[in-house]
Amino acid sequence: MPLSAYEFERRLIFYASPTLTKLKVACIYNLNDLDDLEECIQYYNELLNKKDIYLKVLKIKERSMIYV
């Protein structure tokens, strides 16, 4: 698990909880201050893909947006 995975997980739960509980189809949130973002995405995709939940990073002008 990446070092900043705790912060990533905290934000994922805070911003994407309706999507994670299947109350919403999708969500998107801004996340631009984690050093190992790609590693966090890979780790959580391995866990969540089994439940048909996918994370994708959308980069727009040095900002990372997470699409769940």
Long-range contacts (C-beta under 8 A, 24 or more apart in sequence): 1-43, 2-36, 2-39, 2-40, 2-43, 3-36, 4-34, 4-35, 4-36, 4-40, 5-40, 5-43, 5-44, 7-34, 8-34, 8-37, 8-40, 8-44, 9-44, 12-44, 12-55, 12-66, 12-68, 15-66, 16-66, 16-68, 19-53, 19-68, 20-53, 20-68, 26-67, 26-68, 27-67, 27-68, 28-58, 28-65, 28-66, 28-67, 28-68, 29-65, 29-66, 29-68, 30-63, 30-64, 30-65, 30-66, 31-64, 31-65, 31-66, 32-62, 32-63, 32-64, 37-64, 41-66
